[in-house]
Amino acid sequence: MGRVGANHVLSYYRATAALSASTRYNHYRALVALWQLAGKPGVPPEPAAPGSTMATRQALTTAKPNGAVDAAQAVSREAP
């Protein structure tokens, strides 16, 4: 589990997109437990709503070094 990263989790979510939202959330909760057992910092990316790309955007923006922010994240911070 130590070698599994956010990109693997996002790939898994894409592969299981046909599952119901509650099932995907239960899988997320299991991934959180595994993430903690592996000693990884933080939590894995959350599954997005069907048809949404939010999980992908979150993973990409949190992976940027030195607090760099992309345009999509900057826009979401400005919205009230």
ChimeraX commands (.cxc) that place a marker at each C-alpha (Angstrom):
marker #1 position 0.00,0.00,0.00 radius 0.5
marker #1 position 2.94,2.32,0.58 radius 0.5
marker #1 position 3.57,2.53,-3.17 radius 0.5
marker #1 position -0.04,3.36,-4.05 radius 0.5
marker #1 position -0.61,7.06,-4.59 radius 0.5
marker #1 position -3.35,9.53,-5.46 radius 0.5
marker #1 position -3.12,8.74,-9.18 radius 0.5
marker #1 position -3.79,5.05,-8.49 radius 0.5
marker #1 position -6.83,5.98,-6.40 radius 0.5
marker #1 position -8.17,8.26,-9.14 radius 0.5
marker #1 position -7.66,5.51,-11.70 radius 0.5
marker #1 position -9.61,3.14,-9.45 radius 0.5
marker #1 position -12.47,5.67,-9.21 radius 0.5
marker #1 position -12.59,5.96,-12.99 radius 0.5
marker #1 position -12.73,2.16,-13.28 radius 0.5
marker #1 position -15.58,1.93,-10.75 radius 0.5
marker #1 position -17.63,4.85,-12.06 radius 0.5
marker #1 position -20.65,2.58,-12.64 radius 0.5
marker #1 position -21.01,1.84,-8.92 radius 0.5
marker #1 position -23.52,3.74,-6.82 radius 0.5
marker #1 position -22.43,6.82,-4.89 radius 0.5
marker #1 position -22.88,5.06,-1.55 radius 0.5
marker #1 position -20.73,2.11,-2.65 radius 0.5
marker #1 position -18.02,4.46,-3.91 radius 0.5
marker #1 position -18.12,6.32,-0.59 radius 0.5
marker #1 position -17.75,3.03,1.31 radius 0.5
marker #1 position -14.75,2.20,-0.87 radius 0.5
marker #1 position -13.32,5.64,-0.07 radius 0.5
marker #1 position -13.70,4.96,3.65 radius 0.5
marker #1 position -11.83,1.67,3.22 radius 0.5
marker #1 position -9.09,3.47,1.29 radius 0.5
marker #1 position -8.77,6.03,4.10 radius 0.5
marker #1 position -8.22,3.20,6.60 radius 0.5
marker #1 position -5.62,1.55,4.34 radius 0.5
marker #1 position -3.95,4.93,3.74 radius 0.5
marker #1 position -3.57,5.45,7.49 radius 0.5
marker #1 position -2.31,1.88,8.07 radius 0.5
marker #1 position 0.33,2.45,5.39 radius 0.5
marker #1 position 1.49,5.57,7.25 radius 0.5
marker #1 position 0.81,7.87,4.33 radius 0.5
marker #1 position 0.24,11.56,5.17 radius 0.5
marker #1 position -3.19,13.09,4.67 radius 0.5
marker #1 position -6.05,11.19,3.08 radius 0.5
marker #1 position -6.61,9.77,-0.42 radius 0.5
marker #1 position -8.61,11.82,-2.94 radius 0.5
marker #1 position -12.37,11.60,-2.49 radius 0.5
marker #1 position -14.58,10.15,-5.22 radius 0.5
marker #1 position -16.29,12.82,-7.28 radius 0.5
marker #1 position -19.94,12.94,-8.13 radius 0.5
marker #1 position -20.77,11.03,-11.32 radius 0.5
marker #1 position -19.66,13.03,-14.35 radius 0.5
marker #1 position -17.56,15.43,-12.28 radius 0.5
marker #1 position -13.82,16.00,-12.64 radius 0.5
marker #1 position -13.40,17.54,-9.18 radius 0.5
marker #1 position -11.43,14.59,-7.72 radius 0.5
marker #1 position -8.95,14.85,-10.59 radius 0.5
marker #1 position -8.56,18.62,-10.10 radius 0.5
marker #1 position -8.03,18.22,-6.34 radius 0.5
marker #1 position -5.35,15.59,-6.81 radius 0.5
marker #1 position -3.52,17.67,-9.40 radius 0.5
marker #1 position -3.62,20.89,-7.38 radius 0.5
marker #1 position -2.55,19.27,-4.12 radius 0.5
marker #1 position 0.40,17.59,-5.85 radius 0.5
marker #1 position 1.96,20.90,-6.97 radius 0.5
marker #1 position 5.23,21.86,-5.20 radius 0.5
marker #1 position 5.75,25.02,-3.16 radius 0.5
marker #1 position 2.06,25.85,-2.89 radius 0.5
marker #1 position 1.68,26.54,-6.62 radius 0.5
marker #1 position -1.95,26.94,-7.64 radius 0.5
marker #1 position -3.47,26.37,-11.05 radius 0.5
marker #1 position -6.17,28.54,-12.61 radius 0.5
marker #1 position -9.05,26.17,-11.76 radius 0.5
marker #1 position -8.19,26.23,-8.06 radius 0.5
marker #1 position -7.74,30.01,-8.06 radius 0.5
marker #1 position -11.21,30.49,-9.55 radius 0.5
marker #1 position -12.82,28.17,-7.01 radius 0.5
marker #1 position -11.24,30.14,-4.15 radius 0.5
marker #1 position -12.58,33.43,-5.48 radius 0.5
marker #1 position -16.18,32.23,-5.73 radius 0.5
marker #1 position -18.30,33.22,-2.70 radius 0.5
marker link #1:1,2 radius 0.2
marker link #1:2,3 radius 0.2
marker link #1:3,4 radius 0.2
marker link #1:4,5 radius 0.2
marker link #1:5,6 radius 0.2
marker link #1:6,7 radius 0.2
marker link #1:7,8 radius 0.2
marker link #1:8,9 radius 0.2
marker link #1:9,10 radius 0.2
marker link #1:10,11 radius 0.2
marker link #1:11,12 radius 0.2
marker link #1:12,13 radius 0.2
marker link #1:13,14 radius 0.2
marker link #1:14,15 radius 0.2
marker link #1:15,16 radius 0.2
marker link #1:16,17 radius 0.2
marker link #1:17,18 radius 0.2
marker link #1:18,19 radius 0.2
marker link #1:19,20 radius 0.2
marker link #1:20,21 radius 0.2
marker link #1:21,22 radius 0.2
marker link #1:22,23 radius 0.2
marker link #1:23,24 radius 0.2
marker link #1:24,25 radius 0.2
marker link #1:25,26 radius 0.2
marker link #1:26,27 radius 0.2
marker link #1:27,28 radius 0.2
marker link #1:28,29 radius 0.2
marker link #1:29,30 radius 0.2
marker link #1:30,31 radius 0.2
marker link #1:31,32 radius 0.2
marker link #1:32,33 radius 0.2
marker link #1:33,34 radius 0.2
marker link #1:34,35 radius 0.2
marker link #1:35,36 radius 0.2
marker link #1:36,37 radius 0.2
marker link #1:37,38 radius 0.2
marker link #1:38,39 radius 0.2
marker link #1:39,40 radius 0.2
marker link #1:40,41 radius 0.2
marker link #1:41,42 radius 0.2
marker link #1:42,43 radius 0.2
marker link #1:43,44 radius 0.2
marker link #1:44,45 radius 0.2
marker link #1:45,46 radius 0.2
marker link #1:46,47 radius 0.2
marker link #1:47,48 radius 0.2
marker link #1:48,49 radius 0.2
marker link #1:49,50 radius 0.2
marker link #1:50,51 radius 0.2
marker link #1:51,52 radius 0.2
marker link #1:52,53 radius 0.2
marker link #1:53,54 radius 0.2
marker link #1:54,55 radius 0.2
marker link #1:55,56 radius 0.2
marker link #1:56,57 radius 0.2
marker link #1:57,58 radius 0.2
marker link #1:58,59 radius 0.2
marker link #1:59,60 radius 0.2
marker link #1:60,61 radius 0.2
marker link #1:61,62 radius 0.2
marker link #1:62,63 radius 0.2
marker link #1:63,64 radius 0.2
marker link #1:64,65 radius 0.2
marker link #1:65,66 radius 0.2
marker link #1:66,67 radius 0.2
marker link #1:67,68 radius 0.2
marker link #1:68,69 radius 0.2
marker link #1:69,70 radius 0.2
marker link #1:70,71 radius 0.2
marker link #1:71,72 radius 0.2
marker link #1:72,73 radius 0.2
marker link #1:73,74 radius 0.2
marker link #1:74,75 radius 0.2
marker link #1:75,76 radius 0.2
marker link #1:76,77 radius 0.2
marker link #1:77,78 radius 0.2
marker link #1:78,79 radius 0.2
marker link #1:79,80 radius 0.2
view
